[in-house]
Amino acid sequence: MAVNKKENDFDVQDAFDSIFVSEDKLVAKAYEEGVLQGEIEGFQEGFELGRQKGSEIGSEIFFYRGFAKSWIALLSGDLSEVFNQLLEVCPVSLNPDVVNDIHHIGLKKQQEETDLKPLKALKKLLALLERFPQENPKNQDILSLLQDIRAKFKYCCAVLKIDASYSVHFYTEQVWQKLSQDLQSELMDLSDTQIAELPNDYLNINISKPSHIGPHLLQLMENIDKHNLDSLNVLDDLPSVWKQMDIKPLTSLIHFDKFMTVKKSHEVGALCDTIASFAHYTDSKLIVDLGCGKGALASMLSLNHGLYVSGIDAAGFSAHAEEGRQSMLQKTFKSHVKKARLTEDEETVNLSVRFRRSTLYLSNNFDIRPLIEECSQHFQQSFNQVGLVGLHTCGNLASTSVQLFVNSPESRFLCNVGCCYHLLDEFFDKSSSGLEPGFPLSSYLKTKSFSLGRNARMVSSQPLERYATRKQMQPDVLFYRSLLQVILEEKFPSMDSVEFQVGRLRKPVNSFREYLQWATKKLKLNLELTDEEIEAYLTRYNGDQRRHLYAFFQLRLLLASLVEYVILLDRLAYLTEQEVVNNSFLVRIFSPVTSPRCYALLAFKKLTEKCI
């Protein structure tokens, strides 16, 4: 007798299959939702970054446009357009003396023969600017066009005689002859070893005066030494700051050197405890790290001292990569703490990275309050005041940090280490292209219309103490570049020397021939020299000519620190001029050999009753 199987009979195998398939379905669904969410967040991050970068490029392009149109009007004698634009922009604050100066320039240009070379260069710049798209281009390389515009702008500055000569012109402009005969003779009397040891002799000038150094050179070195920060009595050390401010210095839970170079580990280790001590003193639980990079300093502040950190950087970043990096850092740090047995109960200590990074472009009038509100929501904490910090903030960012500290009522302390002085824009240097110049800041230097120039700022970045320790001569590439300039100006006399911008050599070369081939290829010049011609140039400039170059650069190295001191003292003077700033200090916080930009600018506002 046949038995019919009921429709509702239960099959165990079907149930297992269903469970197995359900798991696959859940995984597939979760994957689809994750991809969708990632696309949404990626679009939002990309849109914000694009908006910021677009705004920066737009400001830069329109600055170049105004620069070109104004100079064309001045050189053409058509000043009415310039006056109208100036009066329209600033009818009340326009200085009559400025109008007078422009008027005299115009009259002079009308009387003299018009300089066609600058005018031609400015019109070419304007033509490049007209090609720059005002809408999103689909098939146009705007980065290449932007580089061409920047290069043409620099060329215009050069032909307008508003830029200093560069070190590559040592031979072509006979720089050595500009030194006094006494200095020339005394430098040439030194051996190569003694020339290499000049930086070390200078740093020890108060201890011993070398007998091999002539009287004029020795007098110069002593004069330079009289103007260093120690001699001027403006440099403090951290112990004196602790004592004067009645601050209790804090110590890190553990000195962590993973994922960092030796230099970075030294800098982060020295700065981390200093900032944490200031934060505790001012009751600032939120730290704003300007120019945070990958967040090495921010992570250590969070892990070692439990501080919340908001990092700001103009460069974009991947949120996914950032999250993975923080997770790896947190696990590694916890394992180090556990091995060191620094905490008996791990649950009582919150060893987590409290770091949030944003892609923003900072200006002097940046409003920090929305950033604080976003951090309050993100960290689920209430923040009323912050500390502003920056480790090697490049160029104008250091000046912006100082001004931001003064202009933001919520900021309680400043700890800033600047660098890259050659990227600074200056108020009174006409070759600077920035919309918000970072030097000078102090009213004292502004009243004197003081400027340094790019050449001086380039020198200020030279690591004097590092050269003194190594006792080495300048690299051969320095001689190669100066010799290259001679060849280019002789072989291409119709081209302006400022068009020969080679840039930095990325890998070492074994001979001048290799350097010449690399440079001409980069400059896209058709230059073929025989071995005999190359040897003739080397013979012509070897010997004393080559020693002149190295001796001059060692001498120039002694002056490097003076330029840096001017920039640092200007920022310190600016802080002392502000009523809201209660105390300000300049401190050597790093080893100058390990980290040449070793000075930190520290400042505090008046503490509230709650902080006291």
Secondary structure, 3 states (H helix, E strand, C coil): CCCCCCCCCCCHHHHHHHHHHHHHHHHHHHHHHHHHHHHHHHHHHHHHHHHHHHHHHHHHHHHHHHHHHHHHHHHHCCCHHHHHHHHHHCCCCCCHHHHHHHHHHHHHHHHCCCCHHHHHHHHHHHHHHHHCCCCCCCCCCHHHHHHHHHHHHHHHHHHCCCCCCCHHHCCCCCHHHHCCHHHHHHHHCCCHHHHHCHHHHHHCCCCCCCCCCCHHHHHHHHHHHCCCCCCCCCCECHHHHHHHHCCCCCCCCCCCCCCCCHHHHHHHHHHHHHHHHHHHHHCCCEEEEECCCCCHHHHHHHHHHCCEEEEEECCCCCHHHHHHHHHHHHHHHHHHHHHHCCCCCHHHCCCCCCEEEEECCCCCCCCCHHHHHHHHHHHCCCCCCEEEEEEEEECHHHHHHHHHHHHCCCEEEEEEEEECHHHCCECCCCCCCCCCCCECCCHHHHHCCCCCCHHHHHHHCCCHHHHHHHCCCCCHHHHHHHHHHHHHHHHCCCCCHHHCCCCCCCCCCCCHHHHHHHHHHHHCCCCCCCHHHHHHHHHHHCCHHHHHHHHHHHHHHHHHHHHHHHHHHHHHHHHHCCCCEEEEEEEECCCCCCCCCCEEEEEEECCCCCCC
